[in-house]
Amino acid sequence: MEQSIRCISKLMSKTYVQQSFDAITSRENQIRHLLEQRKCPENGWDDITIELLLQRIALMDSNNFPKNCSVGEREARFAYEKVALRHYRLGHGIGRSGDLNEVQPKAAGSSLLNILTNQLVLDVLQNCGVPNAKACFIAPMATGMSLTLCLLTLRHKRPNAKYVIWPRIDQKSCFKCIQTAGFQVIVIENKLIGDSLVTNLEEIENQIKTVGKENIVCILSTTSSFAPKVPDSIEEIALICSQENIPHIVNNAYGVQSSKCMHLIEQASRKGRVDAFVQSCDKNFLVPVGGAIIAGFNESLIREISKTYPGRASATSSLDVFLTLLHLGLNGYRNLLDSRKEMIQYLKNELQILAEKFGERILQTPANRISIGMTLDNFKVDGNATEIGSMLFLRGISGARVVSSDGKRKEPVLLHTTQAFYFPIVNKDFGGALRSDVVAEFQASIEGLPDLPKWMFYRYANSSRKGILYGSPVSPDNFSIEIIAIDTNNYDTFRHAVKFEVVEKETKYEVEMKFISLNVEEMFDEAKIKDVLEIFSDRLWIGSDNIYVTLIAAPSDVGGRLPIDPKDKEGVFIRIGSTNVFSQDLLDLEREVERIKNRNPCPRKYKATTAEYLFRSKDFYPDWCSFRLIRPLDSNGESSESTISEASTTPIYKPPVENYDNINWRSKPFPNRDYTLDIMYSFVIPSIMGIMVISSLSCLLFHRENLEKQTQEMSASQTEKYNSIQRA
């Protein structure tokens, strides 16, 4: 610096030169102070100082070296000068070898920019209400994908876990980030207290007990949300996570601007467990969409999350935040936060006046200090209140959301025990939000739980593009099924809940069959059901006036296998039930198929019965090896009318046992066996037969000795006579 002053002083007055260099030195001191302290400056910098720093940082990247020879595949080349200027000639990005915080040898300037930005953001977070935050970094993804990155990191720590407990908020990105990470969502419905929707802590604890804490990846809570939802009970959730040793991720999307949200995170980290909290760059720092800040109270965990990101990343988000914070400084950012508090109070007051004018009211959600809700009970625009949202948008008011409710409470779907049911799921069930021509995927589960009841199954019919819920209830109950539709074109999600009520219905006698010519979704055709019932009511079970289908199930639903040849039908099991006793025709049919009931594999086209033509005429191909008559059981657990073995009357599907204490494990008395006959057959009879054989052989031997003696005597007599004749 002094040499430069002396050289320039030869060309002009030293006083002018010294004054100019003092101004340059003041800017250099600002940059040096930033590098030493690595804190966000109290006051914002002017554009010249910011550009001076950026130019020096850019000169540190190898693509800007004067004598650099770029021969590699990643050398930060620019084809268009405007693109280079837009990025201040910083083209290498950030990170290296799958670690966003790793320094690149060819990009010392970009790496320095990334380090400084992360330090400045951490300083801002600490000054905004989370002083105990230890580390953070800017991920080159928006909030949803950044949450996915956190969940994928937890997968390595809890490889056997597959559930994420999520207190519900109506934002699709939160739901989709869990699905993208490959986990199943356990949705916790909120409780309505006054106008506020608050966290149902009791349900969270129940779900932990139900699925087991070792099977839970984490609890994903939320601070910032739309009214009437208020921030989740972060402190209480953190305490539960600490007690149960479950990770806790906080979605703090636009919570940095709210001192209330930041205070909740800080208190939660002190009282319980908070592993990481994620906030958006664009919502909190007024930069373009594309980045999110992942912060936490454990440096090693935040480091692991940054290492989960594959490959290098764009430095655009870091550069935008870096420039913004240098421009604003801490004081400038605090002024924006104070201004927001004043404006939201002003907005609330003006909305209160508007609401009173039209007979509406402002929702009382004091815990939500970001969003305001107002009723629209008296607004009717062609029967659809959502038109108000369009009117506001056309008048330049963006960001307002209108949620329509038809005010109708749908009656629950009525089901009966021991009676098969079929419930189709189509696009129109989602209130017109999902177009009929859209190909959608459906997911169904008990509301608040990760799976369906044990007796309920789900199938998707490709031919009709609809989902199917089916099964046979086992006991009276009331529950709701939550159905999620996913648009396969843009992955938008839609939710629909259906209430079911199960009432008792008795059946005593059932006929179980398997048709190999149909799949389960084809069996739910009303014409097919009608044909089967007519066969039994008109020909096989005449006199029974209350015949109905008690069960329809695919073989794979009850432990069977899919056919080896994909072209073959899987088949379908069906049961026909009634309270009337079996007809003589059914009993005769049972005896007919008894000789093949244990054939494995069963002949697929075995025409073995006199009733074959009844089914073939309706395009049913029965598997007669699976034919069963299921009879009621008496008090001893024995079949009261069974004429064949117990194995043949065992149903393909048994309802799950709910109370194991009431099971009569010894369903049949063990028989007492008399071994007297066995002893006679094994010892007495063989002994008698042995004595008889020995006696017979002895008689034969004695008789032979007598014959030999007589022969010898006769030979001697004849020899003597012969000799006498010779002598004569």
Beta strands, then each sheet from edge to edge (+ up, - down):
strand 1: 135-139
strand 2: 163-167
strand 3: 184-188
strand 4: 191-193
strand 5: 196-198
strand 6: 216-222
strand 7: 248-251
strand 8: 276-280
strand 9: 292-296
strand 10: 413-416
strand 11: 421-425
strand 12: 440-446
strand 13: 456-461
strand 14: 466-471
strand 15: 477-487
strand 16: 493-503
strand 17: 509-515
strand 18: 548-553
strand 19: 572-578
strand 20: 628-630
sheet 1: 1+ 9- 8+ 7+ 6+ 2+ 3+
sheet 2: 4+ 5-
sheet 3: 10+ 16+ 15- 12+
sheet 4: 11+ 14- 13+
sheet 5: 18+ 19- 17+ 20-
end
